[in-house]
Amino acid sequence: MPSVFLQGRPVDAYPPLAPEARCGSVRRIVEAGEGVLHKPCRDVTEFGPDLAALIDDMFLTMYIADGCGLAANQIGVDLRLFVYDCPDDDGVRHVGHVVNPVLEQLDAADRRLLDEGEGCLSVPGAVMDVPRPDRAVVRGFDKDGAPLVVEGTGYFARCLAHETDHCDGQVYLDRLSRRERKDALRQVADRRDEVFARRAARTAALSG
């Protein structure tokens, strides 16, 4: 099995950070409660240098925040788009971006639910158990408008579902009970400063 898949396809080698990040600028990550996170995003209709530059910014911002995925609305941009750099449960690394993602509805026989820990860069510091299927298939396009299909299992499947949720205007808090949501928000209150200190340190490290 290849150790890295880029845009859903195996590659022989890949650098520690996606090359796009070298061209990007760090953006502010919006937090749960801000309007752009809680409404469905618009489809991308224009493919070109502006979209490519946005993807560059998203990769760098994701790495600064030590995330494995980031949707455009998490940096305040109302477009259906996400980037990812995420391992699956077998240690295989998956890197890429998906424009106008659609999560396939899989038959129950083809998947099982895993109730495991999940976090979100827009809910800084909180980790809660969220049931997600152990397999996910996302269809969409790349930054040049070419169709693509990305399939994941385990933790990477969770990432694909989580980021597609963002494009649909959902955060993982929406999948929790009221009591669980309060617990998550308490975690944010306790850990937010620590999370932002780590992001500042990574910004300095990656800028050095």
Disulfide bonds with the S-S distance in Angstrom:
none
